[in-house]
Amino acid sequence: MSDEHNGVSRRGFLSLTFKSAVAVAGVGLAAAQGEAAPPKVAQAAVSYRDKPKDGHQCSQCRYYQGDNVCSKVKGHISPHGWCAMFTPKS
């Protein structure tokens, strides 16, 4: 058997490995930032009202986060309110 040198030094290999790891981490970070939540919509745009409609209310919606906050609609959201984006919790 011969000890042939294939043109890649240990230092070169480690450098390439480090650069590859940084590139992969950068792609992962960019993907994670791409998953940011879309901007919330105005209450008027979804016909928000602070009273239930047809027995449906925000506290029963999958987007209601509690503490008067909705993940889809801006502003103070009453747990007893309703909007056109109402989607029942599953």
C-alpha positions in Angstrom: 0.0 0.0 0.0 1.2 3.4 -0.7 0.5 6.6 1.2 -0.7 8.8 -1.6 -1.6 12.4 -0.8 -4.9 13.3 -2.5 -4.2 17.1 -2.3 -6.2 17.9 0.8 -4.3 18.7 3.9 -5.7 18.2 7.4 -5.8 22.0 7.8 -7.6 22.4 4.5 -10.1 19.7 5.5 -10.8 21.3 8.9 -11.2 24.7 7.2 -13.7 23.3 4.7 -15.6 21.4 7.4 -15.9 24.6 9.5 -17.0 26.7 6.5 -19.6 24.0 5.6 -20.9 24.0 9.2 -21.2 27.8 9.2 -23.1 27.7 5.8 -25.5 25.1 7.1 -26.1 27.1 10.3 -26.7 30.2 8.1 -29.3 28.4 6.0 -31.1 27.1 9.1 -31.1 30.6 10.6 -32.5 32.1 7.4 -35.2 29.4 7.3 -36.2 30.1 11.0 -36.5 33.8 10.3 -38.6 33.0 7.3 -41.1 31.3 9.6 -41.9 34.6 11.4 -45.6 35.2 12.0 -47.3 37.2 9.3 -48.5 40.7 10.4 -51.7 41.0 12.3 -54.8 42.4 10.6 -56.9 45.4 11.7 -60.1 44.6 13.6 -62.2 46.4 11.0 -60.8 44.2 8.2 -62.2 41.1 9.9 -65.5 42.6 11.2 -64.4 42.2 14.8 -67.0 42.9 17.5 -66.8 42.5 21.3 -69.8 40.3 21.5 -70.3 36.7 20.4 -72.0 35.8 17.1 -74.2 32.7 16.7 -72.7 31.2 19.9 -69.1 31.6 18.8 -66.6 33.7 20.6 -62.9 34.4 20.7 -62.2 32.3 23.7 -63.3 29.3 21.6 -61.1 30.2 18.7 -57.8 28.6 17.9 -56.2 32.0 17.3 -57.1 33.4 20.7 -54.1 33.4 23.0 -55.7 34.5 26.2 -55.0 37.8 28.0 -57.0 39.7 25.4 -54.6 38.7 22.6 -55.2 37.1 19.2 -52.4 35.8 17.0 -54.2 37.1 13.9 -56.0 40.3 14.9 -54.4 43.5 16.2 -55.5 45.3 19.4 -57.4 44.4 22.6 -59.5 41.3 21.9 -62.3 40.4 24.3 -62.7 36.6 25.1 -66.4 37.2 24.4 -65.8 38.9 21.0 -66.0 37.4 17.5 -64.5 38.1 14.1 -64.7 36.7 10.6 -61.5 34.7 11.1 -63.2 32.6 13.9 -61.9 29.0 13.7 -63.0 26.6 16.4 -60.3 25.0 18.5 -59.8 21.4 17.6 
